[in-house]
Amino acid sequence: MAPHPIIQAIIDFSAGAMGGTACVFSGQPFDTAKVKMQTFPFMYRGFVHCFLSTYRQVGLRGLYQGTTPALLANISENAVLFLSYGCCQDVIRYISRMDRGASLSDIQKACAGSLASIFSSLALCPTELVKCRLQAMHEMEASGKIARGQRSTVWTVVRTVLRNNGPSGFYQGLTTTIVREVPGYFCFFGAYEVSRSTFAKYMGTDKEGIGTLPLMFSGGFGGACLWLVVYPIDCVKSRIQVHSLAGRQEGFVKTFTGIIRNEGVMPLYSGLTPTMIRTFPANGALFLAYELSRKMMMERFNG
């Protein structure tokens, strides 16, 4: 018997938070390199150069800059995402005139994930703005865009945003975030479910019985499909959120066309290498933590 809808929502929210935590701890240094390369594409020759330069200049802590807001971002994003994902599956069932609790196809689950990403964007944008600014603070100082010697902590960034832009300043890049998330999470959940279905068919079992490694691979495959589709949009979002620290930044369309006109197409893909390296362990850990914690809580409440 399915749990009460409120209990189900709490389970989905909690499991999403568990998944977000696992995602951050398994992939933060690669995410730091990604943001640095996106916002300053001509400062580094490649991923290894960025990684080693950051380590030499700032030390190991430089690779974990922004971990606190990254934890807040991923926990809040994934908690809201998976909570909304469960609710949006019910919306898809209603639209498709299916019974409550009926199994959805992989495409229908992809649509539910895409719809859910709109709500998670509202939770993600403020914390991701703080994270990106912390991660690229050294490069902003080195390029002369901001004065040197500024303290780079979560609270100093938060105070700066509030002082210069007010509460709405935390939502710089929101439109770009939504533009990224909607197609991205269609691919994310779609690829994840298709991969699990393929493993289940090959192994002669259901999706729940495919085991840990196929589950983690499916999560990584979903993440890889997401980033391959939306990476240029993410690059524009990072530029808007980081460069707005030095003053007013143009919106998505003007920033995007400015990059194409002044720098070419390739800077839109700067940082793709660490992103693709990160996606399998990080998203594999996300879905493993989500599925296992959700299963455990479902069994507890059903028992």
C-alpha positions in Angstrom: 0.0 0.0 0.0 1.3 3.4 -0.9 2.1 5.8 1.9 -0.1 8.9 2.7 0.7 11.7 0.1 2.3 13.9 2.8 4.5 11.0 4.0 5.4 10.2 0.3 6.4 13.9 -0.2 8.6 13.8 3.0 10.3 10.6 1.7 11.0 12.1 -1.7 12.3 15.3 -0.2 14.6 13.5 2.3 15.9 11.1 -0.4 16.6 14.0 -2.7 18.6 15.7 0.0 20.6 12.5 0.6 21.3 12.3 -3.1 22.4 16.0 -3.3 24.9 15.5 -0.4 26.5 12.5 -2.1 26.7 14.4 -5.4 28.7 17.3 -3.9 31.2 15.3 -1.9 32.0 13.1 -4.9 32.5 15.8 -7.4 33.3 19.3 -5.9 36.9 19.8 -7.2 35.8 19.1 -10.8 32.9 21.5 -10.4 35.3 24.2 -9.2 37.5 23.7 -12.3 34.4 23.8 -14.5 33.3 27.2 -13.2 36.8 28.7 -13.4 37.2 27.6 -17.0 33.7 28.8 -18.0 34.2 32.3 -16.6 37.8 32.8 -17.6 38.3 30.5 -20.6 41.6 32.1 -21.8 43.3 31.9 -18.4 43.8 28.2 -18.5 45.1 25.9 -21.2 42.9 23.0 -20.1 41.5 21.1 -17.2 44.8 19.8 -15.9 46.4 23.3 -16.0 43.4 24.7 -14.2 43.5 22.0 -11.6 47.2 22.3 -10.9 47.3 26.1 -11.0 44.5 26.3 -8.4 46.3 23.8 -6.2 49.7 25.6 -6.5 48.2 29.1 -5.9 45.5 28.4 -3.2 46.2 24.9 -2.1 43.7 22.0 -1.7 41.1 24.3 -0.2 41.0 26.2 -3.5 39.5 23.1 -5.1 36.8 23.0 -2.5 36.0 26.7 -2.6 32.2 27.0 -2.5 31.6 23.7 -0.9 29.2 25.1 1.7 26.9 26.8 -0.8 27.4 23.8 -3.1 26.0 21.6 -0.4 23.1 24.0 0.2 22.5 24.3 -3.5 22.5 20.6 -4.2 20.6 19.6 -1.1 17.9 22.2 -1.7 17.8 21.6 -5.5 17.6 17.8 -5.3 15.2 17.8 -2.3 12.9 20.1 -4.2 13.5 18.4 -7.5 12.6 14.9 -6.3 9.7 16.2 -4.2 8.4 17.9 -7.3 9.3 14.9 -9.4 6.9 12.8 -7.4 4.2 15.4 -7.6 4.8 16.0 -11.4 4.4 12.3 -12.0 0.9 12.6 -10.6 0.3 15.5 -12.9 1.4 13.4 -15.9 -0.9 10.6 -14.8 -3.8 13.1 -14.5 -3.1 14.5 -18.0 -2.8 11.0 -19.4 -5.9 9.9 -17.6 -4.1 7.1 -15.8 -4.9 5.7 -12.3 -3.0 7.0 -9.3 0.1 4.9 -8.8 0.1 3.5 -12.3 3.5 3.0 -13.9 4.7 5.7 -16.3 6.8 5.1 -19.4 10.4 6.4 -19.6 9.3 9.3 -21.7 6.5 10.3 -19.3 9.0 10.2 -16.4 11.4 12.4 -18.5 8.5 14.9 -18.9 7.8 14.8 -15.2 11.5 15.5 -14.4 11.5 18.4 -16.9 8.5 20.0 -15.3 9.9 19.5 -11.8 13.1 21.3 -12.7 11.2 24.6 -12.9 10.5 24.4 -9.2 14.1 23.3 -8.3 15.5 26.2 -10.2 14.0 28.6 -7.7 15.8 26.8 -4.9 19.0 26.4 -6.8 19.7 29.9 -8.3 20.6 31.8 -5.1 22.9 29.2 -3.7 24.6 28.5 -7.0 25.2 32.2 -7.5 27.1 32.3 -4.2 29.0 29.1 -5.1 30.1 30.3 -8.5 31.3 33.7 -7.1 33.4 31.9 -4.4 34.9 29.5 -7.0 35.9 32.3 -9.4 36.9 34.9 -6.8 40.7 34.4 -7.4 40.3 34.8 -11.1 38.1 37.9 -10.7 40.9 39.5 -8.6 43.7 38.3 -10.9 41.9 39.8 -14.0 41.5 43.2 -12.2 37.7 43.0 -12.4 37.5 43.5 -8.6 39.9 44.8 -6.0 42.4 42.4 -4.5 42.5 41.2 -0.9 38.7 40.8 -0.5 37.6 38.1 2.0 36.0 35.3 0.2 33.6 33.6 2.5 29.9 32.6 2.1 28.8 35.4 4.4 30.9 38.2 2.7 29.4 37.2 -0.7 25.9 37.1 0.7 26.4 40.6 2.3 27.8 42.0 -1.0 24.8 40.7 -2.9 22.3 42.2 -0.4 24.2 45.5 -0.2 24.5 46.0 -4.0 21.3 44.4 -5.4 19.0 43.5 -2.5 17.3 40.1 -2.2 16.5 40.0 -5.9 20.3 40.0 -6.6 20.4 36.3 -5.6 18.2 35.6 -8.7 20.6 36.9 -11.3 20.8 34.2 -13.9 17.4 32.7 -13.0 16.0 32.8 -16.5 19.2 31.1 -17.8 19.0 28.5 -15.0 15.4 27.6 -16.1 16.3 27.6 -19.8 19.1 25.1 -18.8 17.1 22.9 -16.4 14.0 22.2 -18.4 15.6 20.5 -21.4 18.5 19.3 -19.3 16.3 17.4 -16.8 14.2 15.9 -19.6 17.5 14.3 -20.9 18.6 13.6 -17.3 15.6 11.6 -16.2 14.9 10.2 -19.7 18.4 8.8 -20.1 18.5 7.5 -16.5 15.2 5.6 -16.9 16.1 4.3 -20.4 19.4 3.0 -19.2 17.8 1.3 -16.2 15.2 -0.3 -18.5 17.9 -1.5 -20.8 19.8 -3.1 -17.9 16.6 -4.6 -16.5 15.7 -6.2 -19.9 19.3 -7.5 -20.4 19.5 -9.0 -16.9 15.9 -10.4 -16.9 14.8 -8.5 -13.9 12.9 -5.3 -13.0 14.5 -1.8 -12.6 14.7 -2.2 -8.8 16.8 -5.4 -9.1 19.6 -4.3 -11.5 22.1 -3.8 -8.7 24.5 -1.0 -7.6 26.9 -0.6 -10.5 24.2 -0.5 -13.3 22.3 1.9 -11.1 25.3 4.2 -10.7 26.1 3.9 -14.4 22.5 4.9 -15.3 22.8 8.0 -13.0 26.2 8.9 -14.7 24.7 8.4 -18.1 21.8 10.6 -17.3 24.2 13.3 -16.1 26.4 13.0 -19.2 23.3 13.5 -21.5 22.2 16.5 -19.5 25.6 18.3 -19.8 26.1 17.5 -23.4 22.8 19.1 -24.2 22.9 22.2 -22.0 26.6 23.0 -21.4 26.7 26.2 -23.5 23.7 27.5 -21.5 25.4 26.7 -18.2 28.5 28.5 -19.4 26.4 31.7 -20.0 24.7 31.3 -16.6 28.1 31.1 -14.9 29.3 34.2 -16.7 26.2 36.2 -15.7 26.5 35.1 -12.0 30.2 35.6 -11.6 30.8 38.8 -13.7 27.8 40.5 -12.2 30.1 40.8 -9.1 31.9 43.6 -10.9 28.8 45.5 -11.9 25.6 45.0 -13.9 25.8 42.1 -16.3 23.8 41.7 -19.5 21.0 39.1 -19.7 21.1 35.7 -21.3 20.7 36.7 -25.0 23.2 39.6 -24.9 25.7 37.6 -22.9 25.4 34.6 -25.3 25.7 36.7 -28.5 28.6 38.6 -26.9 30.6 35.5 -26.3 29.9 34.2 -29.9 30.8 37.6 -31.4 33.9 38.4 -29.3 35.3 34.9 -28.4 33.8 32.4 -30.8 32.0 29.1 -30.1 34.7 27.1 -28.2 34.6 29.2 -25.0 31.0 28.0 -24.5 32.5 24.5 -24.1 35.4 25.5 -21.8 35.4 23.3 -18.7 33.5 20.4 -20.4 36.2 17.9 -19.7 36.1 18.2 -15.8 32.3 18.2 -16.1 32.2 14.9 -18.0 34.8 13.4 -15.7 32.7 14.5 -12.7 29.3 13.4 -14.0 29.6 9.6 -13.6 30.8 9.5 -10.0 28.8 12.5 -8.9 25.4 11.6 -10.5 26.0 7.9 -9.9 26.4 8.7 -6.2 23.3 11.0 -6.4 21.0 8.3 -7.7 22.5 5.5 -5.6 21.9 7.6 -2.4 18.4 8.7 -3.6 17.2 5.2 -4.6 18.6 3.4 -1.5 17.4 5.9 1.0 14.0 6.2 -0.6 13.7 2.4 -0.7 14.7 2.1 3.0 12.2 4.8 4.0 9.4 3.3 1.9 9.9 -0.1 3.5 9.9 1.4 6.9 6.7 3.3 6.4 5.0 0.4 4.6 6.1 -1.9 7.4 
